């Protein structure tokens, strides 16, 4: 009786998973981009490398999606990237590292900045990319309404969204903002703080939503009071304005949703003759290049933007070449960077 005999496996039990391009890459000891070059008969592959890849393909009995192979000659090898029209660290870093990953895979990137988040403006940008015959569209989401608009369009090509969300799906990739926020708040609680305020980001930002959710859940897990957050717009100016009015009497810590607003909070607290961290502890999010050089050096949460850029490209390649293999991606982890802006309350 063979392994694939339904009497042995059970009629409703799925058979062995078909090999995909990443299985071939692992067996051949090369990148998935190299496997793609061999499959598409592109140049710049050493004969010995090509032989290893072809051997791995044969050994795994790998067969690319017929529909995807039929599209090879019609591809533009260009990906459309819709990025927020801001210079914020997160979207800018994601765009940069995605461009690097696309270049490694021999794809070009056509980037458009989204300045108008109303449905007609979003549709116009998508239509512009479709007219340029891009092979896929990547959307860096900083407003959940934009994601809803794009999802409602009949694109006819693969689509990948970069969006922090409690809901996962095969077309969503993200960094784990939620667990990063919980780690930041847990650090403050372990230092002895029982009153942790939150300076949140914009209400419709997926990142801000997940960081606020993490803050709330970590406080609730320790049976600590949740005070309604102050809400800024990611800028140092908004952090400064909120820092001037935060009620920071008694042992208090502040978890700020990004480092730019943390800079404003630190400045406002200093003007109020409050010492950080002696009077108030502050923890940010993002790990700006300047974070370690602030006064005091900022404890914050670092995000793996390079890893995210590679993960986006991996999703795009799978969506183009093997759409039937699409699965959910686990959000990439963050790292708490402990510096001098948070300590035990006096």
Steps between C-alpha positions, in 0.01 A plus 500: 500500500655831393531819708243669279245221538186669642420187702820556696488878520130551541275628224485855633865531609714710264794342321861612529556871436629575152850647492526873437775730376640548851535125555702483177717791614575334835593168340721664238661734752408815306256790532145476369593781258762270344242223462270749330781597257554135409127437452468807278822418310659833591874568469757555777468152652817291521478163321580313823231694686247441223580127515443493880167676461387270220601197707299630798200563273517142375555352846202686648288449186434872512261638241429876488143615460405460130308827514801682639737350239261605226536858616882501501541650155238766571651628824641848536717390796379817672312524828283794594557638850244733658662678794361764740587855405701554817865486604428293812768245590280191471357542147826648368707210639256239371506654152882512495548139609228375266676673210825325596328159514329561165830598338657178629217309330557696177176693526452873464273700730267778389428704815210742535432713808146499630405857596122471460348222712146553369368213281521687164864593564591145602329352194680747272841392632417130460376559145825683417704198611276257311546702180875455547440122496666428834511134601376562856409782736636551852322742735664639814197576715492797737122547487263204521247668268753485213540124544123458485481696174777302328358167616169597338659547157525230234876518446552187292860474630652393834463743790698508827421736789748605768274556798510422871177322584346258745354330191747310285470385143707371208532851353604680821854534636602693809727555795343396831404842635271346761762284673755779467269733691432238766875450549550875546221528757608181676850646540355804677280286724794276593691814599221568751274747319131459569373798299604483135358770275489468121559758228335329206528552125221588253174316558486346148864388488535118520831539686348737754198272547717195572738688732208637698343154516825358636521775764141435614538123514828508693352734762191281524716189543655663809165638625621858462283801419460594135476876454373626163803576282603837367512491122762658275582496128847335509685836498731645771274806513196295598706315762617834640145639518375189679803485729419848631163383633557135603396437859821351631455540876628207705702198377426514129627367172403592146495259206516710182386345172806615303840657558422825321222576746730384782743778405222755548389342829857509637533868409166592660577312821838670524331841468272400788809433716422128504799269479500196270531236636514620864150649500349341189614199295451512122507214247458553127457284189703473174862545618581806290870536414501799741334310786825399668627860492205677660516629856453259659560221245156361416378152590298391199379212281701413189332373184658268241441704185759306298329172584163650412624616158619147422173349625294731278701395195464134594122546515497678165703227328275227638190694395637540147653156447300270729176670609348170613766465770417829678487465879489731799826659613598526865570866590870571547613545862624825651786562745484709817807727516562596863680831555478768769158666465321249724583385851327397823289775659651683796 
